[in-house]
Amino acid sequence: MAIISFWGIQHGLGVTSSTAATAALIGMEYQVRSLVSQPQWSDNTLQRIFQKTIQHQNPQGFQTSGGLDALERAVRSGRFERESVKNNSLILVPDRLDILKGTTKADRGQFDDASEVINLIYQKATEYYDLVLLDLHSGRNSPVVLEALNQSDLIVVCLSQNINVLERFFLQREQQPEAFQNKPFVILLSQYDEDSKFKVKNICNKYRYKGPVFTMPYNTSFKDHSNDGEILSFFRRNQQLTKFHPNRFFIEESRKLALHILNESGINTQVKQISGKGA
């Protein structure tokens, strides 16, 4: 139904971890069919974040799953069907969250040249999945990125509290892709420090910005689980927390972004919410 693209103006802004966190939380707490993928050349960080879950849920197929390259071949040979994406993806949460492996092409030029086919694959995926969450390469130097942004239903722009990053986005508008002229977007401050002078309110006031702003706070436990390939375990263990639990702020802020994405995608969150979750 909807394509949600996570994108940053430069590297190091937590795009991959934010995509993974949002996908994992939605997969744990909502009865929604979601797909998460990383259409980037020579980067499988997203897959590594989910690695232990992939191996557990797909004991026979995690090494041989076709992924993006197999789907590209299917498109070019005329064998691409409604459930082709599902059949070439790996299970993370049964019936709720899958991951589509990225490319293994050795040549970046070949990957960039396939941008039209790659984005056709994700568009077709929306016929089966309610949500398609994409972890895009930062910057504007890839035709795959630019085409993905143009076909997105919502763009999540990952920024930080670094003044140089903020000024590049808010004051140097010419660096923004053309998609920002006609596509809805929200800002996500990743690695957020709530004790910083550059809080959400102060940033919005400084740059006279009135659009939606969300945060993904820095959290040591989340980072450790990501490095261990057990990000889903982090969310499973932190669904119900006491008021002063150290992970509560991270979970609450992550839920705000997930809820906004679901609402903007036309999903009835009250009906789709799985009972038993809550902080």
Salt bridges, closest charged atoms under 4 A:
GLU29 OE2 - ARG255 NH2 2.65
GLU72 OE2 - ARG76 NE 3.02
GLU72 OE1 - LYS105 NZ 3.01
GLU83 OE2 - ARG82 NH1 3.69
ASP98 OD2 - LYS86 NZ 2.80
ASP112 OD2 - ARG108 NE 3.40
GLU127 OE1 - LYS124 NZ 3.25
GLU252 OE2 - ARG248 NE 2.77
GLU253 OE2 - LYS256 NZ 2.83
